[in-house]
């Protein structure tokens, strides 16, 4: 369930769709069922109350407390618009939700399933994790080897989302590094939302895609673990593309497309979870030790974690279960040049600090001298700030110069002036103001000369 302060990212995306699309979505039983699950708790309580009563009066005391949740429900079209201070459920949502809870999550998903031999599901979890790690490894270090492991559509999606930028080879951006700092559930949802935005820009039927996504998520019932789910021949090209995208990131597993079935994976079950518990427990258990001499020890075998570290660390040695590197000025500046900030580097090192370094407190798991030096390396790049400006010279007289300088000073657009050389620099946006003033001066002089 989403927090009351921050709605689920899928809800935020749905709120941007046209009213007709939102109404279409909430009238489908599977969508109504899943959207209820990811609503903030206060919003859920409002719906439950309204399912038992035709409407709900709002007092002056309760309205401020529930205002955000009510606004969210109204935007989603779950609450019907009324002229009075009483809340009422949209009939389409009410009917769809009641139908869904009567038949259960799996049946309202509407995707056929069949029992399968356990051997056919062998290594599904492992392959799922490997697929998602390939995606993250490409983002952390887009080398030729990593690029070959992801599709063109994923690379295009990352560029449009601002996670990578095109250079000689793709480079991670500050937004991309921030993406790597998220937990697995947030990462996958962010990826899916960016895909839906891309589909929206291509004028595809996003309601169908969101509905299929929800249907797929609802297949992740713990009681249905040893089952395969049929890929319908009725699904159009856009829906099949979404399914293949979910396959690429490891959310579902398709052994062969000709089999016409998919399997749920641990990542899909994690996606259907409403808790904030991170899927990747290994990621939350720290593995980094940084010494005051800027030497870094990474106790990990994960190529993904080492790829992330290499974006701002000069890796020098690699052993079976440990790697050694140096936080040098050059390696940190290389990260800063692609938009990664000092705060992001420091946050990553502290978040993934080895448990033994936490004895002195979470803040001191990274030596203060190292954190300060990383900030100083960032500040080195901020010595000069470049802004557009307009330069004036070659004045006809000293009076002309002083008049323009005084006007610019009065309008607070003067940046610099040299009285000896009669030079003036003003803010770029002040140039139009100077032109208007100059024109009025010329007209006044012309009028006075008649």
N, C-alpha and C positions, 0 to 999 in steps of 0.2 A: 504494500500500500504506500502511496506517496505521502510525504509529509504534508501537514496542513499549510506550511509556508511555501513549499515548492511543489507544484503539480508534476506528475509523471511527464516525461518528455513526449510520449505519444499523445497524451491529452493536450499538451501545448501545441503540438502539430495539428491535431484535429481542429482545434479552435481557430486555426488560420484558414480552414476550408470554407467554401460558400455554405450558406444556411441550408440549402437543399441537400448538399452532400452530407452535412452533419445529421440532418433528419433521416436521410436514407440509411446511414450507418447505425444509428441508435435503434432503428426499427428492426434490425436483424438480431435474433436471439443470442447467437454466439458473441456478437459485438457488445450487446447490452450487458451480457454476463461478465465479459472480461473487463469492460470499462468500469463496471461497478467495483471489481476487485482492485483496480489501481487508483481509485478515487481516494482523496484524503478521508480520514476517519469521520470527520464532522459531516462531510458530504454524504457518506454512507449512512450515517445516522438519520440525516434528513430524509433520504430516500426510503429507509425502512419505516420511519414514522408515516410518511405519505402513502406507502403501500397499504397501511392499515386504516388510514383516514383519508377522506376525499381531499381535504386541504388542511393547511397548518397555519394558524395565526402567528404573526410576528409581533412581539412586543418591542417597545423602545429599548429595553435592556438587552435583548438577545440579538437584535439586528446588527449592531457593531461587531459583536463577537463572530457572527456567522457571515458577515458581508462578503469576504473573499470567496468562501465556499459556495455561497448562493450565486455570486457572479460567475463562477466557473460552471456551475450546473446550468445556468441560463445561457451561457455562451455555447455549451455543448448541446443545447436544446432539450436537455433532460427535464428541466423545469419549464412549464408553459408560462407564457407572458400573461400577467393579470393586472388589472387596474387597481386592485385593492392590496392591502398589506397582508395577503394570505398566499401561501405557497401551494402550488398544485403541479403534480407530475404530468409530463407530456404523455397522452394516452398511448402513443406508439411505443415509447420506451417501456412504460408500465406493462403493456401486453407482452412485449418481447422478453423482458426480464423474467416475468412470471412463467412464461413458457420454458425458458432456459433452465430455471431452477427445478422445474418439474421433471425434466428429462435428464439433467446432469450435464457436466462440462463436456464429456467425450461425445455423447450423443448429439448435443446441440452444435458440436463442431461440424458435423455432417460429412466427415471423411471416413470412408470405409476402411476397415482394418481386418487383418488376418493373423492367426497365430503362426509363428515361425519357429524353426529349430534354433536353439540357443547358439549353435555354431555359426549361423548366418550373422549373428550380432557380435561376433568375436572382434575385439579391438575397436569397436565403434567409438568408445570413449577416448581411447588413445589417439585415433585418427582425427577425431573432432578437435581435440586440444592441439594437435599438430597443425591443423589447418588454420586455426585462429592465431597460433604462434607465428606461422608463415606471414600472415597479414601484418602483425605487429613488427616482425623482424624487418620486413620490407620498409615499413614506415620509419623505423629507428635507423636503418642503414640501407638505403636504396642502392645496393651494389648490383652488378650484372647478375650474380647468382640469385639474389633475393628478388629481383625484378621478374625473373623467369618463373617464379613460384606464385605470382598473382596475375589476375586477368587484366586486360586493358580497361575493362569497366571499373575495376577497383582503383586503378591508378588515376583514371579520369575523375572518379568520385573524390578521391583524396585531394586532387588539385582544385576542384571546384569548391570543396569544403574549406580550402585554405590550409590543409594539413601538410601539403608539400608544394614546392614551387619548382617550375621548370628552369633548369640551367643546363650545363653540359650533361649532367645526370640530375635526376630528381633529388631535391634537398628537403629535409624536414624543416618546418617553420615553428615559430613559437606556439601556434595553435596546435600543431601536430604533437609537439612535446607535451603540451598540457593534456592532450588526449591520452598519451601514454601513462600519465600520472593517475588517470581515473581507474576505478576498479573494473573488473571484467564486465559486470552487468551494465554499468554506465557506458563502457566502450562499445558494446554490441548495440545497445539502444541508440547511441549516437550515430553509429554506422548506418543502422536501418533507417533512422529519420533522415539522414543525408541522402540515402538512396530514394526515399519517398519524395523528397524535395526535387531530386533530379528527375524522377518520373513525372512529377507535377509540371516541371518546366518543359517536358516533352509532350505535354497535353495528354498524358495517359489517364485512364480512369483510376484515380487514386483510391476511391471508395472500394473498388473491387480488390485492389492490392492490400489495403488495410484489413479488409474482411478476410482475405485468404491468409494473411499473416496471423490474425487472431485465431482462425480455424486451426492453423498449424500449431500454434502455441498451446491450444487447448488439447492437442493430442498427447501432450506430455503428462498424462495421468500416471501416477506410480503403479496403478493396477494394470496398465497397458504396456509394461516394459518389454514383454516378449512378443510384440506384435509389429507387423509392418503395415504401413498406411498407403493406400492406393493413390496414385497420381491420376487424376480425372482427365479423360479425353476432352471434356467440356471446357477445361481451362484454356484461356486464350494465350497469345504470345507474351503479353505483358506479365500475366500471372506465372507463366513458365519461366520467364526471365527472373522474376522475384524468387521463385523456388531455387533456381540455379545459383542465385546470389547467396541465398541462405545456405546452400550446399557448400559454396566456396569458403564461407567464413566458419564452417563447422557446426552450424546450428542444427542442420539435419544431415543425414548420411544417405547417399544414394550410391549403391555399389555399381550398378550399370543402369543407364537411362532406359534401355530396352526392357528391363525388368518391370518398370512401371510402378515401383514402390519406393518409399523412403522410410528411414528409421529415425526415431527420436534419439537425441544425444544428451549427455549431461548439460551441455551448453543451452539446449532448448529448455530443459527442465529448470535451469537457472534463470532463463529469460522469463519463464512463467511465474517465478517466485516473486512474492511481494515484500520479502524481507530485504534488508540492506546488507546481509551477510555476504562477504566477498566469496566468489567461487574459487578463486585462486589463493588457497591458504598459504601456498609456498611463497607467493609474492609478498604477502603481508609479513611473513617471518623474515627478518632482515638478514642480509648477507654481506654488507659493506662495512669495512673498517678503514677509517682515514686517520693517518698519523699527522702530527704537527709539522713533519718535514714534507707534507703534501704527497706522500706515498699512499697509494690506495690498494687494499686487498679485497678481492671479491671472491667469497667462498660459494661458488656456484658452478654448475655445469651447463646452465641454460645459455644457449647462444643468443636468445632474445635479450636477456639481462645484460650480457656482455656487449651486445650491439648498442643498447641504450647508453651504457657507460662510455662506449667509444665515441659517442657524439661530443663529449666534452673532456675525455680522458685520453692520455697517450698510453695505450696498453703496451707493456714491455715484455712480460713473460706470461705464458699460459701453461698450467699443469692440468692434471686430470680433474681435480675438483676445486682448483683455486687459480685465480689469475691476479697478476700484479700490474699496476699502472701508476702513472704520475699525473697529478693535476698541475699542468704547466700553464704558463701564460699563453702560449701559442694554442694549446688544445682548447682552453676555455674561450679565448677570443674567436676561435673557429666556430664554436657554438653560438657565441654572441652575434657573429656576422650573419647567421641565418635566422636570427630573430629570437633565439632562446635567451631567456633572461637569467640574471644571476640568482634571483629569487627562486626560479624554477629549478635550477641546478642544486641550490642549497636544500630546497624542499625535498627533492628526490633523494639526496644523500641522507637526510635525516629520516625520511619515511622508511627507507630500506636499510637503516643502520643495523648492524649485527646486535643481537640481544645483549652480548657482554659489554657493549659500549654504552648501554642505557643505564648502567648502575649509578652514574653521576647525574642522571636526569635526561629527559628527551632532548632538551636544548643543547646539552653539552656532549651529545653523542658525536657531533661533528666539532672538531676543535675550533674555538672562536677565531683564532688567527687565520685559519683556512677560510672560514666563512667571510671574514672581513676582507681578505685578499681577493676573493672571487668578486666581491662587490667593488673593490678598487679597480680591478681589471675592467669591470663594466664601466666604471666612471671615467676611465681613460678615454673611452670612445665618445664621451659627452663634453669634451673640452670646448668644442666649437659647435654652435647651433646655427644652421643655415636657414635664412628666411629670404623671401623675395622682397626687393625694395626698388625704389625709383631714385635715380641720381640726377641732380640738376647742376649745370655749370654754364660757363660762358654768358654771364649776365651782362647786360648792356651798361648798367650803372650800379654803383654801390647801393643806391636807394632801392633799386629793383631787387637786389639780393636781400637787403634787410627786411623789406616788406614781405617777401615770400617766406623768409626764415621766421619772422614774427608770426605770420599767419599759421604756419605749420606748427609752431610751438603752442599757439593758442588753441588749435584744434587737436593737440596731443598726438600728432602724427609725425613729429620730428624725431629722427633717429640720431642724426649727427650733422654738425655744421662746422665749417672752417672759415672764420671771418677774414683771415689773411688771404687765402686762396679763393674766397667766395664760392664755396662748394656746399651743397645741401643734399642730404639723403633723407627721404621720408618713407614711411611704411607703404607697401605696395598698394594697399586698399585706399591710401590717401591720395593717389595720383589723380583720380577722377575729381576729388574735392579741389585739388590744386588747379585743375583745368577749368572748373567752374569759376573759381575765384579769379583766375587770370583773365577769363573771358569777360567777367563783370568789370574788372579793372580797365580793360581796353575800351569797353563800351562807355564807361564813365569818363575816361580821358578823351574819347572821341566826342562825347556830348559837350564836355567843357571847352573843347577847341572850336566849336561852332560859333 
